[in-house]
Every structure is written in structure tokens, then in C-alpha cells.
Amino acid sequence: MRRLLDLIHQPESPRSIRRHRRTRRLAWGLARGLLVVSGVLVAMLVIPGLTRPASTIRPTTSAAAGPVAARVLDRGPGPGLTSISNSKEVVAPPPPRASADAEALLATRVRRAVNQYDFGKGVIAVSVRACDDGPGPGRELVAIRADRPMSPASNLKVVTTGAALHELGPDFQFETKVIRSGNAYVLMGDGDPALGDPAFFNLLRYRDRQGERREIDEEALLGFWVDAIVRDHRANHGAGALPPIDIVIDDSIFESEGWHDGWNDNDRLKRYAAEVGGLNFHRNTFHFRPDATGGGSPDWSDMRPAAPWILASSRNRSTRVKKGGSSTAWISRSPTSNELTFRGGVKGRFSEKQDPLELTIHDPGLMLGRLLAYRLEQNGLEVTEVRRGKVQEPEGVPAIGPVIRSPIDRIVERCNEQSQNMYAEALLKRTVHEHLGTPGRWADAQETILDIAGERLGPASSGLVEDLKIDDGSGLSHDNLVTASFMTAWLDSFDDDDSIRDLFVESLSSGGDPDDGTLGRRFRDFPAGWRVDGKSGYISGVSTLSGYVTAPDGRRWTFSVLCNGVASNVRDAKALQEKVAREIANHGRSS
């Protein structure tokens, strides 16, 4: 029976046209890689019956701000088209540059704002640039310790995601697939961090063999491959007993190290410090919803993705919380295994509406192979071994089952807006692989980013990257170093880049929008019609914010406020960051 993935559109919300446009783009990207015919998923998805508007107005600024440039896109006769047949641009002339006196006043006000706070031994670096100078870094209007090397924390993600877009291109898609090699089925990894990420499950539906519409989840994704492998193996060996198979994991696109030595060992089990590999699944975490409503010890069997053999070898030291108490449940494992111990007190039952308890997975690529092998055995195949190996993909041989594609736009947006560390590390290593043609390694990140910075910033890069140090992609390592001047020049280079400007800027969190990432609760009283798009950052002792301030008439500035050594003054650091952005808006309003 024919099964089709159905893309579900949510009604347009007048509160956030910009956000829903982005959501539709992400959902469309999710859907366009798969097609199910006669129970088998194959490479490309064209969804019959899915309607897209004949033309869409895409403002270059927010709807509230009032666009000065809009592009009318004729979407063509139906879905699945990647080209735009008609494109008309109407661009207003650029507004005049502010006077030198007005720009000097901005510098004075920002310096006054910095001096307003007592950060003790903390160090504050600030840079502000105008994005009206054409190609190359715009003129720096504010420079306070702007050439001092500073820890960027998660602000490094704008470097990582920008480098990925530059090197891989805005149309790049990660591809994960299964191929056959003798009696082995090989999972070919491309470093996709979004494979099986529950954050995207609610965007897609599919129809099962009985025609019932169901949600995509981790079991459905694994099931697509299981069905295809079982069908292929039986087709190749006919009736009778089937020979055993091996499952091979080829994640050689990245180095074998998934945990960075510069990260805090105390974070190893926490969801924001998941290992990264050439094959990732389910954000490289297990999700648990324990239940203490029955008798005896709490039940931990609600585990996703399900791995019964892990549960069977786990130790349950958790207890039921008495009436009036609070849940203190947690899970431990050793750094180099997936042997679990359930601990703490469980209150009642974790519902679907509650966030699950998450635990990072050790060696996520090999774990994905074992998850697949277990389900194959449940479907009647004998799996002799799950092993890691490098396999040369034969030319012209079709994949077994779905080729799952993840477009880079949705990955960059989730990385920046939700500050997903594992996404950043996967993007960095995939960029290194693309740039050097070798397995993506943290050790090669410095060379790769310096090369890309030179390409983007031109001759000005030599004075901006001298003290740059790239140790990882997410900013978790304290050994990363940037300058505020480099950050604003880097951001300015994307405002100059028509091919990826909108994608990059819209991937950032939008201040004051509660549904738009890490800045949603900040900048709520920002001047009407003005917009802040940025990336915040925090690790121990470090608070940072870098991004764009955009005026209603389209003028734009980049800013970076890097605060180091402010462990006891994080609230003041955030207040300063917001004040700098407001001073930029006030400058723009009066000039």
C-alpha cells in the first residue's frame, strides 16, 4: 500500500509572520528528502496535494519594521521545484550615513554605559560597526578593548554557522543512508546532527501500511530502514533460511573522538554536552519518563529510543517520593560506557507534557547501529555483529531504503536560535571535512576558520584574526579566543553577502519574541520597529552577546559585547549588553 509523508501546515499567525515563514521553510526542508512508495522510502520527496502560494512577499526587514526591499517570488506550478521562475526586486536607495558628530556621540554613550557598572576584575570588550560601507568590514564606531582576545562562549556559534554556510553553501543537505556490501548493511554517515531530533517530529506525518496517519518519531525513522533491509535481504536470498548479516557503521567523515578534552568533565552526562560523531541520532541522548505510581521501585521503561538490553543491565537505585516531596530523579553512567544507574526520587509519573530526563549517549554512532540491529532481530533477521568500518560506496548502486536529507538552513537556525552545542560541533567538523578533504577534526578547526575568515574579510582579515583561537565549534571550551572587532567584522561580512544574508540573520534569536530562542525574554522594551537579532553566550565567568541592530528603514549595525571574569556579575553583564544595543538604536533614531 502506498504511504506518503504529509507536511502539516500550521495556520498563519499575525503575531509572527517572520517566524512562521521560517518554520515553513524548515518543515519543507525536512520533508523534501523522502518518498515512500509501496512501503519503501526512496531518495526524493514530492508531496502530492501540498500547496504553496503562487507568490510570496519576503521583506528584507521584519513585518513590524516595514520593508524597504521586497522580493516577489513566483513559486511555479507545484511543490518540489528548486528554481524560481520569476524574481523581481524593488530596492529603496540606502539612507544617508550618520554624521561624524553623531557617531562620536554613540561612542561616548557606550563608553559611559560600560563605566556605569563595577565588574571588579572582569574585562569588558565592545565593538560596534556600521553596515553601510559596502564590501569589507564597515567602519568601527565603538572600540573598547576591541582588539583584546576574549572567551566568546556560545557567541562562537555565529563563527561556526557562518563558516559552514560559506563553505558548504545555503543549499547544502546532509545525507544519511544505508547501502549493501555483501551480507553487510552499512550506515553511511554524513555528520548530520538533526537525524532523529525530536524537535522536528511534530512537523511531519506519514501514512502507515493501513493508511493511518502517524507522527514521525524515532521508531518510525528506524522502522523505515528496518523494513527496507528486511525486504532487500529476503529478495536477495529467496525462500528458506536467511543467512546472518552484519551492521557496519561508517562514520569516518569525522574523527573518532566525540568528546572534547577542553570541556568540563562534570558536564559529560548533560544534554548540552553530548558527544558528536559522523553518525548522530536523537540529539545523541536517551530520553526517560519514569513512573512511580505503581508499587515497588519506580519504572524507567519509558526510554526513547528504546534499548531494552541497556535497561536489562541497568541498576535502579531510585525511590518513590512521598507525598509533598519533589522529584530529584537523575541518571548516571561511566564516561566510557552506556551502563546506566537510575538515582534519586521520582514523584508520580512523568507525562508527555513534561520535559523528559535526558542522558547523553556514549559513542552515538555505534549505538545507532545497535538500535538498528535490535529492531532487525525483532523482525526475524540474525545480526552477527555491529561494527565500525570505512566502506567505499559503489558508484551507481541505489541506497537501501530512505536517503534522509537534512537541509543546512534548519540546522543553522536550530544551532543559533536554540544554542544547540552538538549541532555546532557537527557543523564545524563537516566544514573542516569539506575544506580540507580529510575527516573533520577539532585539531584542524583553526586552519579552516582562518582560511574562511581570510576569504570573507579580505585584506582586512590580517589585523582581525591575529589572536583568533578556535578550539571547538560551540564555545564550550574556555580555550576559544576572539576579539570584539573580529566578531563585528565577521557579522558585517554576512550583511554584505546576498546569497546567505537572510538565512544567516534569520537564524539568530530575535530579541523580545518569546517564541524565538535565547533572546526571547530580553529586549522587550526595545524601540518600536527596531530589531535585535543576536547570539547570547554563557559559560562559567563569561557572558557575551553579538549580533545585529536593524532600523525600520533597513539600516543595520553589528555589535559585540564580550564580558569575561564576571561570574558574580552576569546580571549586570546582560544589562550592559542590552544597553549597548539600545544606544545603537537611539543613535539611529536621532541620526
ROTIPA-967120 format. One line per 5 residues: number of its first residue (from 1); their letters; for each residue x, y, z of C-alpha. Coordinates in pm, whole numbers. Example, Ala and Ser with C-alpha at 12.3 -4.5 7.8 and 13.67 -1.06 7.14 Angstrom:
<sites>
1	as	1230:-450:780 ~ 1367:-106:714
</sites>
This chain:
<sites>
1	mrrll	0:0:0 ~ 121:346:-84 ~ 244:551:212 ~ 311:921:194 ~ 467:1168:431
6	dlihq	230:1460:477 ~ 354:1804:570 ~ 121:1970:817 ~ 90:2350:787 ~ 1:2547:1095
11	pespr	-231:2848:1049 ~ -55:3176:981 ~ -13:3377:1300 ~ -44:3754:1275 ~ 186:3779:1577
16	sirrh	489:3650:1395 ~ 482:3637:1015 ~ 859:3619:1009 ~ 877:3321:1243 ~ 612:3118:1062
21	rrtrr	783:3184:732 ~ 1096:3034:884 ~ 901:2740:1030 ~ 751:2658:692 ~ 1096:2673:537
26	lawgl	1229:2430:796 ~ 935:2195:758 ~ 963:2200:380 ~ 1332:2121:408 ~ 1257:1832:640
31	argll	1005:1687:403 ~ 1181:1720:72 ~ 1426:1432:116 ~ 1197:1129:137 ~ 936:944:-67
36	vvsgv	752:630:38 ~ 627:409:-245 ~ 490:60:-179 ~ 627:77:173 ~ 980:177:66
41	lvaml	1132:520:113 ~ 1347:638:-175 ~ 1564:935:-239 ~ 1345:1236:-320 ~ 1012:1355:-185
46	vipgl	750:1536:-387 ~ 433:1559:-180 ~ 114:1547:-389 ~ -155:1781:-270 ~ 79:2009:-82
51	trpas	2:2364:-183 ~ 242:2654:-178 ~ 142:3013:-254 ~ 185:3125:-611 ~ 374:3427:-492
56	tirpt	509:3531:-156 ~ 630:3870:-42 ~ 955:3830:150 ~ 1054:4152:325 ~ 1419:4210:398
61	tsaaa	1325:4351:737 ~ 1059:4245:986 ~ 693:4297:911 ~ 669:4534:1204 ~ 958:4737:1078
66	gpvaa	817:4786:731 ~ 1021:4652:443 ~ 1225:4879:222 ~ 1309:4594:-11 ~ 1088:4303:-103
71	rvldr	1121:4018:-346 ~ 818:3870:-521 ~ 879:3501:-571 ~ 673:3314:-828 ~ 674:2967:-681
76	gpgpg	565:2796:-1001 ~ 302:2530:-1057 ~ 370:2297:-768 ~ 598:2161:-496 ~ 936:2008:-546
81	ltsis	1072:2289:-764 ~ 1407:2425:-660 ~ 1424:2712:-908 ~ 1235:3040:-908 ~ 1095:3129:-1246
86	nskev	1029:3499:-1188 ~ 1204:3726:-941 ~ 1157:4100:-912 ~ 1345:4318:-669 ~ 1243:4666:-568
91	vappp	1516:4815:-352 ~ 1495:5157:-194 ~ 1807:5374:-209 ~ 2028:5341:101 ~ 1968:5603:372
96	prasa	2239:5865:425 ~ 2528:5790:658 ~ 2516:5945:1006 ~ 2735:6247:1073 ~ 3076:6211:1235
101	daeal	2948:6400:1539 ~ 2655:6160:1581 ~ 2886:5860:1558 ~ 3125:6014:1811 ~ 2832:6067:2046
106	latrv	2740:5698:2017 ~ 3094:5601:2119 ~ 3074:5836:2419 ~ 2742:5695:2534 ~ 2855:5333:2503
111	rravn	3174:5406:2698 ~ 2964:5579:2964 ~ 2740:5271:2982 ~ 3041:5042:3032 ~ 3177:5264:3310
116	qydfg	2840:5262:3484 ~ 2895:4905:3607 ~ 3153:4776:3853 ~ 3279:4443:3725 ~ 3575:4427:3961
121	kgvia	3849:4229:3788 ~ 3619:4146:3500 ~ 3713:4259:3149 ~ 3465:4411:2903 ~ 3527:4440:2529
126	vsvra	3287:4621:2294 ~ 3279:4678:1920 ~ 3009:4842:1706 ~ 3025:4872:1326 ~ 2806:5038:1068
131	cddgp	2697:4812:783 ~ 2684:5084:519 ~ 3037:5080:377 ~ 2987:4815:110 ~ 3211:4507:81
136	gpgre	3469:4460:355 ~ 3440:4537:726 ~ 3239:4851:797 ~ 3387:5137:993 ~ 3416:5068:1365
141	lvair	3215:5329:1554 ~ 3288:5195:1903 ~ 3604:5011:2009 ~ 3656:4942:2379 ~ 3930:4682:2428
146	adrpm	3801:4561:2093 ~ 4134:4401:1997 ~ 4174:4210:2323 ~ 4140:3828:2295 ~ 3831:3718:2488
151	spasn	3641:3397:2550 ~ 3327:3408:2332 ~ 3125:3124:2492 ~ 2831:3046:2261 ~ 2894:3357:2052
156	lkvvt	3138:3128:1873 ~ 2837:2963:1710 ~ 2796:3260:1474 ~ 3150:3191:1355 ~ 3082:2819:1317
161	tgaal	2747:2853:1140 ~ 2872:3134:919 ~ 3175:2931:816 ~ 2951:2632:739 ~ 2725:2841:516
166	helgp	3028:2989:342 ~ 3198:2655:279 ~ 2901:2424:224 ~ 2661:2672:67 ~ 2300:2763:151
171	dfqfe	2157:2467:-46 ~ 2372:2201:119 ~ 2199:1896:265 ~ 2340:1634:498 ~ 2266:1283:369
176	tkvir	2239:963:572 ~ 2172:631:400 ~ 2212:255:410 ~ 2396:61:139 ~ 2461:-313:99
181	sgnay	2811:-459:89 ~ 2793:-837:59 ~ 2597:-960:359 ~ 2663:-639:549 ~ 2437:-336:559
186	vlmgd	2632:-15:603 ~ 2501:302:766 ~ 2682:581:582 ~ 2714:891:800 ~ 2749:1249:679
191	gdpal	2768:1413:1021 ~ 2400:1515:1028 ~ 2322:1648:1378 ~ 1946:1662:1314 ~ 1887:1293:1235
196	gdpaf	1609:1177:1467 ~ 1596:1505:1661 ~ 1260:1504:1846 ~ 1235:1882:1797 ~ 1128:1820:1438
201	fnllr	889:1528:1487 ~ 577:1746:1507 ~ 643:1893:1162 ~ 586:1571:969 ~ 332:1292:942
206	yrdrq	330:972:739 ~ 72:708:646 ~ 138:352:751 ~ 51:40:550 ~ -306:58:676
211	gerre	-339:417:561 ~ -340:558:913 ~ -173:895:960 ~ 101:881:1220 ~ 365:1109:1361
216	ideea	725:1069:1262 ~ 927:967:1566 ~ 1249:781:1634 ~ 1080:442:1597 ~ 926:534:1262
221	llgfw	1262:653:1127 ~ 1439:336:1236 ~ 1145:133:1109 ~ 1183:270:757 ~ 1537:133:739
226	vdaiv	1443:-193:911 ~ 1162:-261:662 ~ 1389:-183:367 ~ 1675:-404:489 ~ 1446:-697:565
231	rdhra	1282:-667:224 ~ 1616:-639:45 ~ 1773:-933:228 ~ 1477:-1159:157 ~ 1469:-1053:-208
236	nhgag	1836:-1144:-247 ~ 1812:-1487:-81 ~ 1465:-1610:-172 ~ 1269:-1861:34 ~ 1416:-2059:318
241	alppi	1659:-1971:591 ~ 1826:-1635:557 ~ 2200:-1601:621 ~ 2302:-1370:905 ~ 2403:-1012:835
246	divid	2641:-758:982 ~ 2561:-395:1053 ~ 2854:-167:973 ~ 2879:190:1094 ~ 3074:419:862
251	dsife	3112:748:1048 ~ 3462:808:915 ~ 3370:1151:779 ~ 3468:1274:1129 ~ 3748:1179:1364
256	segwh	3670:911:1621 ~ 3688:1149:1919 ~ 3339:1263:2010 ~ 3419:1433:2340 ~ 3643:1740:2351
261	dgwnd	3920:1743:2611 ~ 3862:2114:2670 ~ 3510:2061:2800 ~ 3420:2033:3167 ~ 3414:1665:3270
266	ndrlk	3128:1743:3508 ~ 2911:1820:3203 ~ 2970:1489:3027 ~ 2625:1345:3105 ~ 2433:1668:3048
271	ryaae	2230:1716:2732 ~ 2416:2031:2625 ~ 2748:1842:2619 ~ 2655:1541:2407 ~ 2926:1367:2209
276	vggln	2936:1432:1834 ~ 3006:1184:1556 ~ 2981:1118:1187 ~ 2653:945:1274 ~ 2425:1114:1528
281	fhrnt	2075:1019:1635 ~ 1812:1163:1870 ~ 2046:1451:1968 ~ 2276:1175:2097 ~ 2069:1148:2413
286	fhfrp	1832:898:2570 ~ 1502:1036:2699 ~ 1335:885:3006 ~ 995:942:3165 ~ 994:743:3489
291	datgg	677:631:3663 ~ 646:595:4041 ~ 269:546:4056 ~ 288:168:4090 ~ 421:-44:4371
296	gspdw	789:-102:4435 ~ 1069:89:4270 ~ 997:347:4001 ~ 956:215:3648 ~ 1209:352:3395
301	sdmrp	1095:151:3093 ~ 971:458:2902 ~ 1304:505:2725 ~ 1347:670:2387 ~ 1489:544:2165
306	aapwi	1407:209:2322 ~ 1712:-2:2406 ~ 1583:-294:2617 ~ 1926:-454:2651 ~ 2052:-140:2824
311	lassr	1756:-138:3062 ~ 1817:-506:3139 ~ 2172:-435:3256 ~ 2093:-110:3439 ~ 2075:-61:3814
316	nrstr	1771:101:3969 ~ 1856:283:4290 ~ 1577:537:4258 ~ 1297:568:4511 ~ 942:694:4520
321	vkkgg	893:1044:4659 ~ 649:1068:4944 ~ 351:1299:4932 ~ 457:1663:4944 ~ 809:1593:4824
326	sstaw	977:1694:4499 ~ 1131:1482:4228 ~ 1511:1455:4241 ~ 1550:1181:3981 ~ 1866:1160:3774
331	isrsp	2071:907:3579 ~ 2441:828:3582 ~ 2680:630:3365 ~ 3054:595:3335 ~ 3226:824:3083
336	tsnel	3312:535:2851 ~ 3004:312:2860 ~ 2626:314:2843 ~ 2576:116:3164 ~ 2313:317:3350
341	tfrgg	2219:370:3712 ~ 1886:535:3797 ~ 1905:751:4107 ~ 1714:1000:4319 ~ 1347:1027:4400
346	vkgrf	1068:1003:4141 ~ 742:1182:4208 ~ 436:1044:4034 ~ 458:986:3663 ~ 635:1197:3402
351	sekqd	375:1288:3141 ~ 424:1362:2771 ~ 383:1733:2852 ~ 683:1725:3083 ~ 1038:1752:2958
356	plelt	1197:1408:2980 ~ 1509:1331:3177 ~ 1793:1329:2924 ~ 2121:1142:2937 ~ 2397:1166:2679
361	ihdpg	2493:857:2481 ~ 2849:729:2469 ~ 2963:654:2112 ~ 2640:757:1937 ~ 2734:605:1601
366	lmlgr	2782:257:1738 ~ 2468:298:1948 ~ 2266:381:1635 ~ 2395:60:1478 ~ 2287:-141:1780
371	llayr	1945:24:1784 ~ 1901:-79:1422 ~ 2035:-431:1481 ~ 1797:-493:1771 ~ 1497:-399:1558
376	leqng	1617:-615:1271 ~ 1640:-912:1506 ~ 1286:-839:1624 ~ 1186:-867:1258 ~ 1342:-1208:1206
381	levte	1695:-1134:1084 ~ 2005:-1264:1258 ~ 2270:-997:1314 ~ 2613:-1143:1372 ~ 2797:-824:1454
386	vrrgk	2766:-448:1481 ~ 3100:-295:1395 ~ 3262:22:1276 ~ 3425:29:934 ~ 3518:251:641
391	vqepe	3340:141:323 ~ 3392:265:-30 ~ 3047:341:-165 ~ 2996:171:-504 ~ 2903:403:-787
396	gvpai	2553:372:-927 ~ 2428:138:-655 ~ 2100:259:-505 ~ 2056:309:-134 ~ 1859:58:68
401	gpvir	1552:243:191 ~ 1544:616:257 ~ 1817:864:195 ~ 1745:1103:480 ~ 1841:1459:395
406	spidr	1866:1749:637 ~ 1895:2096:477 ~ 2157:2322:629 ~ 1913:2610:684 ~ 1716:2429:953
411	iverc	2035:2308:1119 ~ 2193:2653:1129 ~ 1873:2802:1269 ~ 1840:2542:1545 ~ 2208:2579:1628
416	neqsq	2192:2957:1665 ~ 1841:3015:1791 ~ 1835:2731:2045 ~ 2213:2723:2105 ~ 2248:2354:2026
421	nmyae	2609:2264:2101 ~ 2616:1927:1927 ~ 2482:2091:1611 ~ 2767:2342:1624 ~ 3030:2072:1661
426	allkr	2885:1873:1371 ~ 2875:2183:1151 ~ 3235:2267:1239 ~ 3366:1919:1163 ~ 3164:1895:842
431	tvheh	3310:2232:736 ~ 3662:2110:811 ~ 3598:1796:606 ~ 3469:1998:312 ~ 3756:2246:329
436	lgtpg	4047:2005:371 ~ 3909:1682:226 ~ 4005:1490:540 ~ 3799:1359:834 ~ 3661:1652:1030
441	rwada	3883:1714:1334 ~ 3885:1975:1607 ~ 4261:1999:1554 ~ 4203:2138:1203 ~ 3937:2391:1303
446	qetil	4184:2677:1349 ~ 4331:2642:1000 ~ 3988:2609:840 ~ 3831:2910:1010 ~ 4136:3128:942
451	diage	4118:3038:573 ~ 3747:3116:555 ~ 3788:3440:751 ~ 4053:3548:503 ~ 3817:3478:214
456	rlgpa	3531:3668:374 ~ 3714:3966:521 ~ 3973:4018:250 ~ 4291:4218:319 ~ 4147:4349:648
461	ssglv	4150:3998:793 ~ 4520:4003:884 ~ 4466:4255:1160 ~ 4147:4090:1283 ~ 4240:3722:1310
466	edlki	4587:3756:1460 ~ 4471:3647:1807 ~ 4186:3421:1694 ~ 4187:3074:1850 ~ 3927:2815:1753
471	ddgsg	3925:2516:1987 ~ 3574:2380:1924 ~ 3256:2483:1743 ~ 3011:2552:2025 ~ 3212:2772:2260
476	lshdn	3204:2524:2550 ~ 3583:2530:2566 ~ 3744:2815:2758 ~ 4038:2795:2517 ~ 3849:2966:2234
481	lvtas	3955:3328:2182 ~ 3811:3602:1962 ~ 3817:3981:1963 ~ 3511:4203:1959 ~ 3646:4370:1644
486	fmtaw	3666:4035:1466 ~ 3312:3945:1570 ~ 3157:4264:1429 ~ 3362:4239:1108 ~ 3260:3875:1068
491	ldsfd	2892:3959:1115 ~ 2921:4252:876 ~ 3054:4020:606 ~ 2721:3836:604 ~ 2523:4156:568
496	dddsi	2729:4213:252 ~ 2655:3862:121 ~ 2328:3850:-76 ~ 2343:3472:-112 ~ 2317:3392:259
501	rdlfv	2233:3721:434 ~ 1867:3649:508 ~ 1927:3286:602 ~ 2207:3380:842 ~ 2039:3678:1009
506	eslss	1708:3495:1048 ~ 1887:3200:1210 ~ 1968:3421:1509 ~ 1738:3470:1805 ~ 1513:3774:1777
511	ggdpd	1501:3992:2088 ~ 1162:4033:2252 ~ 994:3742:2071 ~ 918:3482:2343 ~ 898:3205:2082
516	dgtlg	1226:3289:1914 ~ 1510:3136:2109 ~ 1751:3255:2374 ~ 1680:3629:2337 ~ 1303:3589:2357
521	rrfrd	1284:3723:2712 ~ 1523:4009:2652 ~ 1478:4343:2472 ~ 1104:4352:2538 ~ 1104:4732:2564
526	fpagw	1322:4787:2258 ~ 1221:5085:2040 ~ 917:5005:1825 ~ 1002:4890:1476 ~ 1367:4823:1561
531	rvdgk	1503:4472:1575 ~ 1784:4291:1755 ~ 1898:3959:1609 ~ 2181:3803:1802 ~ 2351:3517:1978
536	sgyis	2400:3516:2351 ~ 2665:3312:2526 ~ 2741:3186:2874 ~ 2998:2958:3031 ~ 3145:2991:3379
541	gvstl	3259:3350:3427 ~ 3171:3452:3070 ~ 2866:3636:2935 ~ 2854:3754:2574 ~ 2618:3892:2313
546	sgyvt	2689:3960:1945 ~ 2453:4037:1662 ~ 2271:4298:1457 ~ 2058:4602:1530 ~ 1830:4679:1235
551	apdgr	1636:5002:1184 ~ 1286:5026:1033 ~ 1438:5183:722 ~ 1681:4894:672 ~ 1998:5047:820
556	rwtfs	2198:4795:1015 ~ 2482:4784:1268 ~ 2678:4492:1408 ~ 2776:4480:1774 ~ 2967:4253:2009
561	vlcng	2983:4284:2388 ~ 3218:4026:2542 ~ 3229:4008:2923 ~ 3493:3783:3082 ~ 3560:3725:3450
566	vasnv	3207:3826:3552 ~ 3096:3515:3741 ~ 2927:3721:4013 ~ 2801:3993:3778 ~ 2622:3808:3499
571	rdaka	2304:4008:3552 ~ 2494:4336:3510 ~ 2675:4195:3206 ~ 2342:4118:3039 ~ 2210:4462:3130
576	lqekv	2516:4622:2971 ~ 2476:4416:2654 ~ 2117:4529:2619 ~ 2209:4889:2693 ~ 2469:4890:2415
581	areia	2208:4766:2167 ~ 1964:5035:2284 ~ 2228:5304:2244 ~ 2275:5189:1885 ~ 1901:5219:1826
586	nhgrs	1891:5562:1992 ~ 2181:5670:1771 ~ 1999:5551:1463 ~ 1675:5722:1560 ~ 1845:6058:1606
591	s	2071:6050:1300
</sites>
